[in-house]
Amino acid sequence: MTVGSLSISYAQSDPWVGTWRIQTKQYNHAITTELQIGQPEQGLYPALLTIRDNVFSGTYEVLLAKKNAHQLGIGRGKYPINETPFKIGQWMIYLNGTLDLDRSGTVMSLHRMWINQFGLWMRGLYDDDEIFVHSKTFLRDLLYRELDTLKKVNRIAWQHPHTQRILHPEGNNIYYGIYDRIDTRSAKATLRLYDEEILDKDTVTLSHNGRLLLDKAEIDTNNRQREIPLDTGMNIFIFFADNYGKRPPNTGNLHMALGEKRYGFDFTHRSNAYATFMVAQIYRQPGKDTVLPSSPVAQAPDTPGDTTVLSQRASSRKSEAVITIPVDRPDVTLELWDGQTEDGDSISIRLNDRWILTGFPVRKKMQQVSIQLQAGENRLLFLADNLGSIPPNTAELRIRYGNKSRMIGLNTDMKRNNEILLLYQPEE
């Protein structure tokens, strides 16, 4: 029961998680498309896509990746679980680009990167029995251009054992868009960005553990190399193709040096051709030779000023339970940063009945806050002081306790707080 209730409460706090559906009609030919999105891990979402009409039924597993607060990238690989009585997987590459969330949070629009070549248009159309050609044509057109929006049906996260193989590819040979994990003791990654062919206006976006490193950056000689400090534990790099440049597809190549070892993540690889994104997993192992200077720590004030107004404001808003985390030690570090555009967002944070930070600016650069937990339940409340210049008030939060950490996306406004429950059970 506990697991189920946690799952549902988390889904309610994440605008993407749940079931999305649309029915399209072409000349009285109805096609139902449904996308079930599961709980995310570090900006990566497992999903199940179902397409059916009066003849065909197909189910596919797909990986989605958070590009920003309003967009999810659609993975290139849609692994077929079943297709009957014929196959349309050859046209699934047309379903690419991003899913864009509207202001209401109830409608997603599909923003494609158009593929006019690749030799797919007629492939498979006349395979199987010719009686299926009519249905195949409508399904191909759906994937190519007709499917444009999906509406939210419920907030229940998709749950299935296969979500783990989508998010953690080690041990299986299905490529959803995530490269196998790389272990390292290096404290930093040296990144070099190339265009494998010619400089043709290819643009890319790159994020590291939710922090934006490049945003729609044209691949040129100015952004080819930079050094990125690695977090202890898992580091997720998501490399997005924003367009296909003047000569499709996007041919960006991300080279990564970890100590003496070199790795490449390449959109020109056959498995990534016309892909929207690819994901690198870099696990930094703890060790004496990997210690980096820590970020400045913002100490919680002992006696904050008059917080009566803050408490009244918090009580007047709805507090959304985001997640419950059991922790095994009382000393916890909160790491906060703006994963999108720094737009003047400011938040206040309450631990149990005490406001530990007020008017705290959310910046692109990570800031750390050290807190001490009491035994039992500890409630962290995040209150938006403003909406910044780009509503709503958003922030990325990493909670560190010992050698463990959890990533959470915060999303607050003038009517909604976020609340995180930390359960600390001291050892007897």
C-alpha positions in Angstrom: 0.0 0.0 0.0 2.8 2.4 0.9 4.5 1.9 -2.5 1.3 2.5 -4.3 0.4 5.6 -2.4 3.9 7.0 -2.9 3.7 6.3 -6.6 0.4 8.1 -7.0 1.5 11.2 -4.9 4.7 11.5 -7.0 2.7 11.2 -10.2 0.4 14.1 -9.0 3.4 16.3 -8.6 5.0 15.6 -12.0 3.0 17.2 -14.9 4.2 14.5 -17.4 3.4 11.3 -15.5 0.1 9.7 -16.3 -1.9 8.6 -19.3 -2.3 10.8 -22.4 -4.7 9.9 -25.3 -6.2 11.2 -28.5 -8.5 9.9 -31.2 -7.9 11.1 -34.8 -10.2 10.6 -37.7 -9.3 10.6 -41.4 -12.2 10.0 -43.8 -14.1 8.3 -41.0 -11.1 6.1 -40.2 -10.6 6.4 -36.4 -7.2 5.8 -34.8 -6.6 5.9 -31.0 -3.2 6.8 -29.7 -2.3 6.4 -26.0 0.9 7.2 -24.2 1.4 6.0 -20.6 4.3 7.7 -18.9 6.0 6.3 -15.8 7.9 7.8 -12.9 11.1 9.5 -14.0 14.7 9.0 -12.8 17.0 12.0 -13.3 14.9 13.4 -16.1 14.4 10.1 -17.9 10.8 8.8 -18.3 9.8 5.2 -19.3 6.7 5.1 -21.4 4.3 2.8 -23.3 2.9 3.8 -26.6 -0.3 2.1 -27.9 -1.8 2.7 -31.4 -4.9 0.9 -32.6 -7.7 1.2 -35.2 -10.4 -1.3 -36.3 -7.7 -3.4 -38.0 -4.4 -2.8 -36.3 -3.1 -2.9 -32.7 0.5 -2.1 -31.7 2.3 -1.5 -28.4 5.8 0.0 -28.1 8.1 0.9 -25.3 9.9 4.2 -25.6 12.2 6.4 -23.6 11.4 10.1 -23.0 13.9 12.7 -21.8 13.3 16.0 -20.1 14.7 18.9 -22.2 13.3 21.7 -20.0 10.2 22.3 -17.8 7.9 22.4 -20.8 9.4 19.8 -23.2 10.1 16.1 -23.3 12.3 14.6 -26.1 10.9 11.5 -27.8 13.4 8.6 -28.0 14.2 7.2 -31.5 13.8 3.6 -30.5 10.2 2.4 -30.1 10.6 -1.2 -29.1 7.6 -3.3 -30.3 5.9 -5.4 -27.7 3.3 -6.5 -30.1 2.1 -5.5 -33.6 -0.8 -7.3 -35.2 -1.8 -8.2 -37.9 1.1 -6.3 -39.6 4.1 -4.1 -38.7 4.4 -0.4 -38.8 7.7 -0.1 -36.8 9.5 1.1 -39.9 7.6 4.4 -39.8 8.0 5.0 -36.0 11.1 7.1 -36.8 8.6 9.8 -38.0 7.4 10.1 -34.4 10.3 12.2 -33.2 11.0 15.7 -31.8 9.5 16.9 -28.6 6.3 16.8 -26.6 5.4 20.3 -25.5 3.2 20.9 -22.5 0.6 23.7 -22.6 0.0 26.1 -19.7 -2.9 24.0 -18.3 -0.8 20.9 -18.0 -3.5 18.9 -19.7 -2.5 19.0 -23.4 0.8 18.0 -25.0 1.5 19.0 -28.6 3.9 17.1 -30.8 6.7 19.2 -32.3 8.4 17.1 -35.0 11.7 17.5 -36.8 10.6 16.6 -40.3 12.1 13.7 -42.1 11.5 14.0 -45.8 14.2 11.5 -46.9 15.5 8.2 -45.4 13.7 5.9 -47.9 10.9 5.0 -45.6 7.8 6.3 -47.2 6.8 3.3 -49.2 8.7 0.6 -47.2 6.5 -2.2 -46.0 3.3 -0.6 -47.5 2.6 -3.6 -49.8 4.0 -6.3 -47.6 1.5 -8.8 -46.2 -2.0 -9.0 -47.5 -3.1 -6.1 -49.8 -6.2 -5.7 -47.8 -4.1 -3.9 -45.1 -2.8 -1.2 -47.5 -5.6 1.2 -46.6 -5.1 0.9 -42.9 -1.3 1.1 -43.2 -1.6 4.3 -45.2 -3.7 6.0 -42.5 -1.3 4.8 -39.8 1.8 6.0 -41.7 0.1 9.4 -42.2 -0.7 9.5 -38.4 3.0 9.1 -37.5 4.2 11.4 -40.2 1.9 14.4 -39.8 -1.6 13.8 -38.4 -0.8 13.1 -34.8 -0.4 16.6 -33.2 -1.8 16.6 -29.7 -2.5 14.3 -26.7 -4.8 15.1 -23.9 -4.3 14.0 -20.3 -6.7 11.2 -19.1 -5.3 10.5 -15.6 -2.2 11.0 -13.4 -1.5 7.4 -12.7 2.1 6.5 -13.4 2.7 3.6 -15.8 4.1 0.7 -13.8 5.6 -2.4 -15.3 8.8 -4.5 -14.7 10.0 -3.3 -18.1 10.4 0.3 -16.8 13.7 -0.9 -15.3 15.2 -2.2 -18.6 14.2 1.1 -20.3 16.0 3.2 -17.6 18.8 0.8 -16.9 20.0 -0.8 -20.1 22.8 -2.9 -18.6 22.1 -6.6 -19.1 19.8 -6.4 -22.1 20.5 -5.8 -25.8 17.6 -3.3 -26.5 18.8 0.2 -27.2 16.2 2.8 -26.1 18.7 5.7 -26.3 20.8 5.2 -23.1 24.4 4.1 -23.5 25.7 1.5 -21.0 27.0 2.9 -17.8 30.7 4.0 -17.6 32.5 3.8 -14.2 35.2 6.3 -13.4 37.2 7.8 -10.6 37.9 11.0 -12.5 36.6 14.1 -10.8 35.8 15.8 -14.1 34.8 15.2 -17.7 36.4 17.0 -20.6 33.8 17.5 -23.3 34.5 18.3 -26.9 31.8 19.0 -29.4 32.2 18.3 -33.1 30.2 18.2 -36.3 31.2 15.0 -38.0 30.6 16.3 -41.5 30.6 20.1 -42.2 29.4 23.0 -40.1 25.8 23.3 -41.4 23.9 25.1 -38.7 23.3 21.9 -36.5 22.2 23.0 -33.1 22.3 20.9 -29.9 21.2 21.1 -26.2 23.2 19.4 -23.5 22.3 18.9 -19.8 24.1 17.3 -16.9 22.0 16.0 -14.0 19.3 18.5 -14.9 21.7 21.5 -15.2 21.8 23.1 -18.7 25.3 23.2 -20.2 24.3 24.2 -23.8 20.9 25.5 -24.9 20.2 25.4 -28.6 23.9 26.0 -29.3 25.1 25.9 -32.9 28.0 23.6 -33.3 31.0 25.8 -34.2 34.5 26.4 -33.0 33.4 28.4 -30.0 31.8 25.5 -28.0 34.1 22.6 -28.7 35.7 22.0 -25.4 34.8 22.5 -21.7 35.5 20.8 -18.4 32.6 19.7 -16.2 33.0 18.6 -12.6 31.4 15.2 -12.0 29.0 14.6 -9.1 29.8 11.6 -6.9 27.6 8.8 -8.0 25.5 8.8 -11.2 26.0 11.6 -13.8 23.4 11.7 -16.5 24.3 13.6 -19.7 21.4 14.1 -22.2 22.5 15.3 -25.6 19.6 16.7 -27.7 19.6 17.4 -31.4 17.5 20.6 -31.8 17.4 20.5 -35.6 18.9 18.7 -38.6 20.8 21.6 -39.9 21.1 22.4 -43.6 22.0 18.9 -44.4 19.9 16.3 -42.5 20.3 14.7 -40.1 22.1 16.3 -37.2 25.7 15.1 -37.2 26.8 16.3 -33.8 29.3 14.3 -31.9 30.1 14.6 -28.2 33.5 13.4 -27.3 34.2 12.8 -23.6 37.5 12.3 -21.8 37.5 10.7 -18.4 41.1 10.7 -17.3 43.1 8.8 -19.9 40.0 7.2 -21.4 38.0 8.6 -24.4 34.3 8.0 -25.3 32.1 9.2 -28.2 28.4 9.8 -28.4 27.5 10.3 -32.0 24.4 11.2 -33.9 25.9 9.8 -37.0 25.9 6.3 -35.6 23.3 4.2 -37.4 21.4 3.6 -34.1 21.2 7.4 -33.5 20.4 8.6 -37.0 17.6 11.2 -36.9 17.4 10.7 -33.1 16.1 13.5 -30.9 18.5 12.7 -28.1 21.0 10.2 -26.6 22.0 9.6 -23.0 25.4 9.0 -21.4 25.6 7.4 -17.9 28.8 8.3 -16.1 29.2 6.8 -12.6 31.8 8.6 -10.5 33.1 6.2 -7.8 34.1 7.8 -4.5 37.8 7.8 -3.8 40.5 10.0 -2.2 41.9 11.0 -5.6 38.5 12.4 -6.8 37.8 15.0 -4.1 36.7 18.3 -5.5 36.4 21.6 -3.7 32.8 21.8 -2.5 30.4 24.6 -3.5 29.8 27.4 -1.0 27.5 26.2 1.7 24.7 28.5 2.7 24.2 27.9 6.5 20.6 28.0 7.8 20.2 31.0 10.0 19.5 30.4 13.7 17.0 33.2 14.1 15.3 34.2 10.9 13.3 37.4 11.0 9.5 37.7 11.4 8.0 34.8 9.4 4.4 35.3 10.3 3.5 36.5 6.8 5.4 33.6 5.3 3.5 31.1 7.4 0.2 32.7 6.6 1.0 32.6 2.9 2.1 28.9 3.1 -1.2 28.0 4.8 -3.3 29.8 2.2 -1.8 27.6 -0.6 -2.2 24.0 -1.5 0.8 21.9 -0.4 1.6 19.1 -2.9 3.4 16.0 -1.5 6.2 15.4 -4.0 8.0 12.4 -2.5 8.9 10.6 0.7 12.5 9.6 1.3 13.9 7.4 4.1 17.3 8.6 5.2 19.9 6.9 7.4 21.6 10.0 8.9 20.6 13.3 10.4 22.9 15.6 8.4 21.5 16.3 5.0 22.6 18.7 2.2 20.2 20.4 -0.2 21.6 21.4 -3.6 19.5 23.9 -5.5 19.9 25.4 -8.9 17.8 26.7 -11.9 18.0 24.0 -14.5 16.5 26.3 -17.2 16.8 30.0 -17.8 17.8 32.0 -14.7 14.8 34.3 -14.5 14.7 35.8 -11.0 12.9 32.9 -9.2 13.1 33.1 -5.4 11.8 30.6 -2.8 11.6 30.2 0.9 12.2 26.9 2.7 10.6 25.6 5.9 11.9 22.6 7.8 9.2 21.3 10.1 8.0 24.5 11.9 11.1 26.6 11.2 11.8 28.8 8.2 15.4 28.0 7.4 15.7 30.2 4.3 13.6 33.2 3.2 13.8 35.0 -0.2 16.4 32.5 -1.4 17.4 33.3 -5.1 17.5 30.3 -7.4 20.5 30.6 -9.7 22.1 28.7 -12.5 25.1 28.0 -10.2 24.4 25.3 -7.7 23.9 26.5 -4.1 24.1 24.2 -1.0 22.1 24.3 2.2 23.0 22.1 5.2 20.2 21.0 7.5 19.9 18.7 10.5 17.0 16.3 10.9 15.1 15.2 14.0 14.2 11.6 14.5 11.1 10.5 12.7 9.2 12.7 10.2 10.8 15.9 8.8 8.7 18.0 6.4 10.5 20.3 3.9 8.2 22.9 2.5 9.1 25.0 -0.6 7.2 28.2 -1.0 7.4 30.4 -4.1 8.2 34.0 -3.3 7.6 35.0 -6.9 7.2 33.6 -10.4 10.3 35.1 -11.9 10.0 36.4 -15.5 9.1 32.9 -16.8 6.3 31.3 -14.7 6.0 29.0 -12.9 8.7 29.1 -10.2 10.9 26.1 -11.0 14.1 24.6 -9.5 16.2 21.5 -9.5 16.8 19.9 -6.1 19.3 17.2 -5.2 19.1 15.8 -1.6 22.4 14.3 -0.4 22.7 12.1 2.7 25.9 10.3 3.1 26.9 8.7 -0.2 23.3 8.6 -1.4 21.3 11.3 -3.3 17.9 11.9 -4.8 17.0 14.3 -7.6 13.6 16.1 -7.6 12.1 18.8 -9.8 10.4 21.6 -7.9 7.4 23.4 -9.5 5.6 26.0 -7.3 3.5 29.0 -7.9 1.2 31.5 -6.0 -1.3 28.7 -5.3 0.9 25.7 -4.8 3.7 24.7 -2.5 5.9 21.6 -2.8 6.4 19.4 0.3 9.0 16.6 0.7 8.9 14.2 3.6 12.3 12.9 5.0 12.0 10.0 7.3 15.0 9.6 9.7 15.3 6.6 11.9 18.4 6.7 14.1 20.3 3.5 14.7 19.6 1.9 18.1 
